[in-house]
Amino acid sequence: MSNSQPGFTPAQTYQPPPPHSQTVIIQATSSAGVPVSNEPTRIVCPSCHAQVLTTVKHQATTRTHCWALVLCILFCWPCVCVPYCMKSCQNANHYCPNCNAFIGTYSN
């Protein structure tokens, strides 16, 4: 006697696994669609959909380091910290204050 269930043939008890469906998640940065500047900007957050004034965090870039190196090479070593203090020598990264989502970057 076989171990099959009554009313089913062995071919009917096997069910192949469902085909793998690929879920594609696209995370779009809205820096191209949202006009940002060097200062906080009032926008509608693409993540939480709230109207907010962005939080800006300035970050030193390769250009900032190059200017500091040039000042050092020109024996202006007391002024090496100036590019790190100037907002115009750094990128402005905008974040939503509600959900901390990245909004975009303003490069000078």
Number of C-alpha atoms within 10 A of each C-alpha: 3 5 6 11 10 6 7 9 10 11 7 10 10 8 7 6 6 6 6 6 6 6 6 6 6 6 6 9 15 15 14 11 9 17 14 22 17 19 17 17 17 14 17 16 23 16 15 13 11 14 13 17 18 25 20 23 16 21 14 16 13 10 14 21 17 12 17 20 15 13 18 15 11 9 11 12 13 9 11 18 15 14 19 18 13 12 18 14 21 23 21 24 22 26 22 23 15 16 12 14 16 19 26 22 24 17 14 12
